[in-house]
């Protein structure tokens, strides 16, 4: 292999042996924690696996538990989040385009770069263990390339590398933030647009995407209470009266979660559902509608409130397996409810027949990048036109279904303007029977909600996923 190119403006390097032993002579086997992180990256790359679903089975298969499991989680998730930054650094250390490398080798290099630049792992250990893993998974030849490249990465810390490889902020702000905060450039542009062009706040929002999200729980109305969660060590959430945050441990180990009295649910998701329940509606109410209800977290919260008020709940999802997840979430719930496998774009409910509608529309998921580390690399800007067409169709049908005086909550887990206010404007613009309701009074105590009437929550402002909410009343 030709010697890796030295990045422009580099500083003199120490002799390799001063900081790194000759890792090519190390014959120790790859440790299970790092092997688990590697298997996670390969599952995401080759099977389009979701990291949060794939990792638990990988850890079980490799018998990784305790502190080793925590290390594997940080290494795997952190590498997925930081891929954009690490690829930019690696491109300066490899003598060929990164897409010319075998994908397993590139994933190994990313794992090593994360240990060197973002974890408290000694440089020699980060290099040596990654070379061991390369030897065990892709062979001795590739392990020599991994050794040479990672020794070059180890010559600088993260700040020095970013100063060398990130475009200057003043010349190209989007490219600079994309490298520093490891987001595709199109997502940087979308976040910046949603924040009114403020670069400082854009940087804060992107940085928050790279912080692991806390495990947040919600008690299910009519079945559980927040007090029970608090009694078992959870901390009350600041804004939702049903929420509590778990600082450590497996939420499935809590009796309330195991028995269906509580669920894992981000506080932002709780708040947008609770806002719909809080909007005044004139006259007697008979039924609420949940148009795209899968997997059922918001349905479990809202149905419990509806049952306490003596109101029926109708939930639907066009995918039968997701409708099944909603049924499972509502199993054992009090009151009257029904789940159907039905397409929310079709007028399968009578027009003007329901009192409140929740439309948690399918979207890009850019608001939950803290929880889905691979999503930023899986979604493409080209996905948006099809999504926004679906969102507009669903919102139009939801507005037709609600009665006069009734309310529709349009919700997306995305801050992208084309999925939020632009969808609302496109749907209600031609109509004279819909008005926007100021959502802010129905999120009491939540600060920094902007001028309204719609609301955008943010990880860096509120500690929640970036949920969007617009409340629309049928005139």
C-alpha positions in Angstrom: 0.0 0.0 0.0 1.3 3.4 -0.8 1.9 5.7 2.1 -1.3 7.6 3.1 -1.3 11.2 2.0 -0.5 13.8 4.6 -3.3 16.4 4.9 -2.4 19.9 3.8 -1.2 22.1 6.7 -0.2 19.1 8.8 2.1 19.3 11.7 5.2 17.1 12.1 4.4 13.7 13.4 6.0 11.8 16.2 7.8 8.6 15.3 5.2 5.9 15.3 6.9 3.7 17.9 6.8 6.6 20.4 3.1 6.4 20.7 2.0 3.1 19.1 3.6 -0.3 19.4 3.8 -2.5 16.2 0.2 -3.7 16.4 0.8 -6.1 13.5 2.6 -8.4 15.9 -0.3 -8.5 18.4 -2.0 -11.9 18.3 -4.8 -11.4 20.9 -8.3 -12.2 19.7 -10.9 -9.5 19.1 -12.9 -8.7 22.2 -16.6 -9.4 22.2 -17.7 -5.8 22.9 -15.9 -4.4 19.9 -17.0 -7.4 17.8 -20.6 -6.5 18.8 -20.2 -2.9 17.7 -18.7 -4.1 14.4 -21.6 -6.6 13.8 -24.0 -3.7 14.4 -22.4 -1.6 11.7 -22.5 -4.5 9.3 -26.2 -5.3 10.1 -27.1 -1.6 9.4 -25.1 -1.6 6.2 -26.1 -4.9 4.7 -29.6 -5.6 6.0 -30.9 -2.1 6.5 -31.3 -3.0 10.2 -32.5 -0.5 12.8 -29.7 -0.1 15.3 -32.0 -0.1 18.3 -33.6 -3.3 17.2 -30.5 -5.1 16.0 -28.1 -4.4 18.9 -29.9 -6.3 21.7 -29.9 -9.6 19.8 -26.2 -9.1 18.8 -25.3 -8.5 22.5 -27.2 -11.7 23.5 -25.6 -13.8 20.8 -22.1 -12.6 21.8 -22.9 -12.8 25.5 -21.9 -9.2 26.1 -23.3 -7.8 29.3 -22.8 -5.1 31.9 -20.0 -2.6 31.3 -19.0 -4.4 28.2 -22.5 -4.0 26.8 -22.4 -0.3 27.6 -19.1 0.1 25.8 -20.4 -1.8 22.8 -23.5 0.5 22.7 -21.4 3.7 22.9 -19.0 2.4 20.3 -21.6 1.2 17.8 -24.1 4.1 18.2 -21.3 6.7 18.4 -19.7 5.4 15.2 -23.0 5.5 13.4 -23.7 9.1 14.6 -20.2 10.3 13.8 -19.8 8.6 10.4 -19.7 11.9 8.4 -16.9 13.4 10.6 -14.9 10.2 10.6 -15.2 9.7 6.8 -13.8 13.2 6.2 -10.9 12.5 8.5 -10.3 9.0 7.0 -10.4 10.5 3.5 -7.3 12.5 4.5 -5.5 9.4 5.7 -6.1 6.9 2.9 -4.5 6.9 -0.5 -7.7 6.0 -2.4 -11.4 7.1 -2.4 -13.2 5.7 0.6 -15.8 4.0 -1.7 -12.9 2.0 -3.2 -12.4 0.3 0.2 -14.2 -2.9 1.0 -17.2 -1.9 3.1 -16.2 -4.1 6.1 -12.8 -2.5 6.2 -14.3 1.0 6.1 -16.5 0.1 9.0 -13.5 -1.1 11.0 -11.7 2.2 10.3 -14.8 4.1 11.5 -14.8 2.1 14.7 -11.2 2.9 15.3 -11.6 6.5 14.5 -14.5 6.9 17.0 -12.3 5.3 19.7 -9.4 7.6 18.9 -11.3 10.9 18.5 -14.4 10.6 20.7 -13.8 8.0 23.5 -11.5 7.8 26.4 -9.6 4.9 25.0 -5.8 5.1 24.9 -4.5 5.5 21.4 -2.4 2.3 21.4 -5.4 0.3 22.7 -7.7 1.8 20.1 -5.4 0.9 17.3 -4.3 -2.5 18.5 -7.8 -3.8 19.3 -9.2 -2.6 16.0 -6.3 -4.3 14.2 -7.1 -7.5 16.1 -10.8 -7.2 15.1 -9.7 -6.6 11.5 -7.5 -9.7 11.5 -10.4 -11.8 12.9 -13.0 -10.5 10.5 -11.4 -9.5 7.2 -7.9 -11.1 7.3 -4.3 -10.2 7.9 -3.8 -8.2 4.7 -6.6 -5.8 5.5 -5.5 -5.5 9.1 -2.2 -4.0 7.9 -4.1 -1.2 6.1 -6.2 -0.6 9.2 -3.1 -0.4 11.3 -1.4 2.1 9.0 -4.5 4.4 8.6 -5.5 4.4 12.3 -1.9 5.3 13.3 -2.2 8.3 11.0 -5.6 9.2 12.6 -4.1 9.0 16.0 -1.5 11.7 15.2 -4.1 14.4 15.9 -7.0 14.9 18.3 -10.5 15.6 17.2 -10.2 19.4 17.3 -7.0 19.4 15.3 -8.5 17.2 12.7 -11.6 19.4 12.4 -9.4 22.4 12.0 -7.6 20.7 9.2 -10.4 19.0 7.2 -13.7 21.1 7.9 -14.4 23.9 5.4 -14.2 27.3 7.0 -17.4 28.4 8.7 -17.3 31.8 7.1 -16.8 30.4 3.6 -19.3 27.5 3.6 -21.4 27.3 6.8 -23.4 24.3 5.8 -20.4 22.3 4.8 -18.5 23.3 8.0 -21.4 22.2 10.2 -22.0 19.0 8.2 -18.4 17.9 9.0 -18.2 19.1 12.5 -21.5 17.7 13.6 -21.7 14.7 11.3 -24.9 15.4 9.4 -25.6 15.3 5.7 -25.5 18.7 4.2 -29.2 18.7 3.2 -30.2 18.0 6.8 -28.0 20.9 8.0 -29.8 23.2 5.5 -33.2 22.0 6.7 -32.5 22.5 10.4 -31.0 26.0 9.6 -34.1 26.9 7.7 -36.4 25.8 10.5 -34.4 27.9 12.9 -34.6 31.0 10.8 -31.0 30.9 9.6 -29.5 31.2 13.0 -26.1 29.5 12.7 -25.4 29.4 16.5 -28.7 27.7 17.2 -28.3 25.4 14.2 -25.0 24.2 15.6 -26.6 23.6 19.0 -29.5 21.6 17.4 -27.1 19.4 15.4 -24.9 18.9 18.5 -27.9 17.8 20.4 -28.6 15.1 17.8 -25.3 13.5 18.8 -26.1 13.2 22.5 -27.8 10.0 23.5 -31.4 10.5 24.5 -32.6 9.7 28.0 -35.0 6.8 28.4 -38.4 8.5 29.0 -41.5 6.7 30.2 -45.2 7.6 30.1 -47.8 6.2 32.4 -50.9 5.0 30.5 -54.0 6.9 31.7 -56.5 4.6 33.4 -53.9 2.0 33.9 -50.9 3.5 35.6 -49.6 6.7 37.3 -46.4 8.7 37.1 -46.1 8.3 40.9 -45.6 4.6 40.5 -42.7 5.3 38.1 -41.2 7.8 40.4 -41.4 5.3 43.3 -39.3 3.0 41.3 -36.5 5.5 40.8 -37.6 7.5 37.7 -37.5 11.3 37.7 -40.6 13.3 36.7 -40.4 15.0 33.3 -40.5 18.8 33.4 -43.5 19.3 31.1 -45.6 16.1 30.8 -47.7 15.2 33.8 -47.6 11.5 32.7 -43.9 11.3 32.0 -40.8 10.2 33.9 -37.1 9.8 33.0 -35.1 6.6 33.8 -31.5 7.4 34.4 -30.2 3.9 34.1 -31.3 0.3 33.8 -33.6 -1.6 31.4 -37.1 0.0 31.3 -38.6 -3.5 30.6 -37.5 -4.4 34.1 -40.0 -2.1 35.7 -43.2 -3.8 36.7 -45.3 -1.0 35.4 -43.8 -1.3 31.9 -43.8 -5.1 31.9 -47.5 -5.2 32.9 -48.6 -2.6 30.4 -49.3 0.3 32.8 -46.5 2.4 31.3 -44.5 2.6 28.1 -41.3 4.0 26.7 -42.3 7.3 25.0 -40.4 10.5 24.4 -41.8 13.5 26.3 -42.3 15.4 23.0 -44.6 12.7 21.7 -46.5 12.9 25.0 -46.9 16.7 24.8 -48.3 16.8 21.2 -50.9 14.1 22.1 -51.8 15.8 25.4 -52.2 19.1 23.5 -54.9 17.6 21.3 -56.7 16.3 24.3 -56.6 19.7 26.0 -58.1 21.9 23.2 -61.7 22.9 24.0 -64.3 21.3 21.7 -67.9 22.5 21.9 -70.7 20.0 22.5 -70.8 16.4 23.5 -68.0 14.1 22.2 -68.5 10.6 21.0 -65.3 9.4 19.3 -61.7 10.3 18.6 -59.8 9.1 15.5 -56.1 8.2 15.2 -55.4 8.1 11.5 -51.9 6.6 11.3 -51.7 5.1 14.7 -48.8 2.6 14.5 -46.9 1.6 16.6 -49.4 2.8 19.2 -47.6 4.9 21.8 -49.7 8.0 21.3 -52.8 5.9 20.9 -52.3 4.3 24.3 -52.0 7.8 25.9 -54.9 9.4 24.1 -57.2 6.4 24.4 -56.8 6.3 28.2 -57.8 10.0 28.4 -60.8 9.4 26.1 -61.9 6.5 28.2 -61.8 8.6 31.3 -64.2 11.0 29.6 -66.5 8.3 28.3 -65.4 8.8 24.7 -64.7 6.0 22.2 -61.4 5.7 20.3 -60.9 4.5 16.7 -57.4 3.9 15.6 -56.1 2.8 12.2 -52.9 2.0 10.3 -52.7 0.9 6.7 -50.0 -1.7 7.5 -51.6 -4.7 9.1 -48.6 -5.5 11.3 -48.5 -1.9 12.6 -52.3 -2.1 13.3 -51.4 -5.3 15.3 -48.9 -3.3 17.3 -51.6 -0.7 18.1 -53.9 -3.5 19.3 -51.2 -4.8 21.5 -50.6 -1.3 23.0 -54.3 -1.0 23.7 -54.9 -4.6 25.0 -56.5 -4.5 28.4 -57.3 -0.8 28.2 -60.6 0.4 29.7 -63.4 2.0 27.6 -64.5 1.5 24.0 -61.9 1.3 21.3 -61.4 -0.3 17.9 -58.3 -0.8 15.7 -58.6 -1.2 12.0 -56.1 -1.9 9.2 -57.1 0.9 6.9 -55.5 3.6 4.7 -56.0 7.0 6.2 -56.1 8.5 2.7 -59.4 6.8 2.0 -62.7 8.2 3.4 -63.5 5.0 5.4 -65.0 7.1 8.2 -68.1 9.2 7.6 -67.4 12.8 6.8 -67.7 15.2 9.8 -68.2 12.2 12.1 -65.5 12.5 14.7 -64.6 15.1 17.4 -60.8 15.0 17.4 -58.3 13.5 15.0 -54.6 12.7 15.6 -52.6 12.6 12.4 -49.1 11.5 13.4 -48.0 11.6 9.8 -45.3 9.3 8.3 -42.3 11.5 7.9 -38.5 11.6 7.5 -37.9 11.0 11.2 -35.3 13.8 11.3 -36.6 14.8 14.7 -35.5 11.5 16.4 -31.9 11.3 15.2 -30.7 11.0 18.8 -32.5 7.7 19.1 -31.9 6.4 15.5 -28.2 7.0 14.9 -28.3 5.4 11.4 -31.3 7.4 10.1 -29.4 10.5 9.0 -27.4 8.4 6.5 -30.4 6.3 5.4 -32.8 9.1 4.5 -32.2 11.1 1.3 -33.5 14.5 0.3 -35.1 12.7 -2.7 -37.4 10.9 -0.3 -39.3 14.0 0.7 -41.5 14.7 -2.3 -43.3 11.3 -1.9 -43.6 11.8 1.9 -45.0 15.3 1.6 -47.6 14.1 -0.9 -48.7 11.5 1.5 -48.8 14.0 4.4 -51.0 16.4 2.4 -53.4 13.6 1.4 -53.7 12.3 5.0 -54.2 15.8 6.4 -56.9 16.5 3.8 -58.8 13.3 4.7 -58.4 14.0 8.4 -59.9 17.4 8.1 -62.9 16.0 6.1 -63.5 13.4 8.9 -63.7 15.9 11.8 -67.0 17.6 12.6 -67.6 21.3 12.7 -65.9 22.7 15.8 -63.7 19.6 16.0 -59.9 19.7 16.0 -57.2 17.9 14.0 -53.6 17.6 15.4 -51.1 17.4 12.6 -47.9 16.0 14.0 -44.5 15.0 12.5 -41.3 13.9 14.1 -39.4 16.2 11.9 -38.4 19.9 11.9 -38.0 20.0 8.1 -40.1 23.0 6.9 -41.4 21.0 3.9 -42.9 18.4 6.2 -44.3 20.9 8.7 -45.8 24.3 8.1 -45.5 24.0 4.3 -47.8 20.9 4.4 -50.3 22.7 6.6 -50.3 25.8 4.4 -50.7 23.7 1.2 -53.7 21.9 2.6 -55.6 24.7 4.3 -54.8 27.4 1.7 -57.6 26.4 -0.7 -60.1 25.7 2.1 -62.4 28.2 3.9 -63.6 25.8 6.6 -60.3 25.4 8.6 -58.6 27.7 11.0 -55.2 27.3 12.8 -55.5 27.2 16.6 -52.7 28.6 18.7 -51.1 25.5 20.2 -48.9 27.2 22.7 -51.5 27.5 25.5 -52.0 23.7 25.4 -48.3 23.0 26.2 -48.3 24.7 29.6 -44.9 25.5 31.1 -43.0 24.7 27.9 -40.7 27.6 27.1 -39.3 28.9 23.8 -42.2 27.9 21.6 -41.9 30.8 19.2 -44.6 33.1 17.8 -47.1 30.3 17.1 -49.7 29.3 16.2 -47.9 26.1 15.4 -45.2 24.7 17.6 -41.8 23.1 17.0 -40.1 21.3 19.9 -36.3 20.8 19.8 -33.8 18.6 21.6 -31.5 21.5 22.4 -34.3 23.7 23.7 -36.7 21.3 25.4 -34.8 18.0 25.7 -37.4 16.2 23.5 -37.4 14.9 20.1 -38.0 17.6 17.4 -41.8 17.1 17.2 -43.9 19.5 15.2 -47.6 20.3 16.1 -50.3 22.2 14.3 -53.8 22.3 15.7 -56.6 22.9 13.1 -60.2 23.5 13.8 -63.0 22.7 11.4 -65.1 25.8 11.1 
